[in-house]
Amino acid sequence: MTTSTLKRGAAPPKRKPTPARKREPATVALPVNAAVLRRNVIRISLVAAVSLVALTLAGIPQRLWTQFIHNTADAGFEIRHVEVTGAKESDRLPIYEAVLSGDTNAMLTADLGAIRARLLALPWVADVSVARRLPDTLAIQVTERRPVALWQHRRRFTAIDITGQSLTGTDLKRFASLPVVVGAGANTRVREVLALTASAPTLAPQVDAAVLVGGRRWDLKFKTGETLALPDTPAAARAAYRKFARMEAALADDQKLLGGRFERFDMRLPGQMTVRGPAVAQALESAAKAAATAAAAAAKAQKPTTI
């Protein structure tokens, strides 16, 4: 038998703690039938779909969206300012109308794509960007078309750009220095005729107008009144025009083709030029007189001398 002696005032010996027993989980897994679960999911989905349809038919989502738009507008998110840059020729009123003619002026719901499409339909607008500047400003950056010619059709003049787009028919005095293209469809071929005249830079400043004949070829009208008829194809027309420019540059000042001595030069046929005008008649008359004088001299020379 083992004995232990406790001293007076000594602390009793410590006992080792009893380890806690692990508790078993109180839940028990129940068997789940996959078919039942699938039917329940389908039922819940159908109920949700029917509820959504009912809410939509009642107009609740639309009313909530409309209320949201009104709330944002009341909070200051509404189009109140339109800043336009780059519009020098364009009238401002059509720009403002294009911006503000949408379904709503609420800033957060404004359709920027639709606004841009309406702005691109304006005559002077070549490109445009539309951006929001919260809370209440739309910034419009316009790139305008550049007038390159005046188009005369049915006695009416219109400024056009390089694509043939009509820009304006009013206040055209400021465009008086631009070349003129004349005739139905001439506006859509303005790039072609500008390239033609530019191929002979020394002659280009003297061209006053280009007339599209039969929708096929060009007659060039010079500022001094003459007409140059060119071939049908662009390459042949360019070659004839450049040849005419070289001839004009090579002549002395008192023998120039341009300046009133002639009326029309026809270079439609390759390798030849038909000329019409007062100088032609004078040349023919002089040639006839010279021929008559020469014939008389020849006849006199052939007459026998009597002794």
Secondary structure, DSSP 8 states (H G I E B T S, - for coil): -------TT----------------S-------HHHHHHHHHHHHHHHHHHHHHHHHTTHHHHHHHHHHHHHHHTT-B--EEEEES-SSS-HHHHHHHHH-SS--BGGG--HHHHHHHHHTSTTEEEEEEEEETTTEEEEEEEE----EEEEETTEEEEE-TT--EEESS-GGGGTTS-EEESTT-GGGHHHHHHHHHTSTTTGGGEEEEEEETTTEEEEEETTS-EEE--SSHHHHHHHHHHHHHHHHHS-GGG-SSSSS-SEEE--STT--EEESHHHHHHHHHHHHHHHHHHHHHHHHHS----
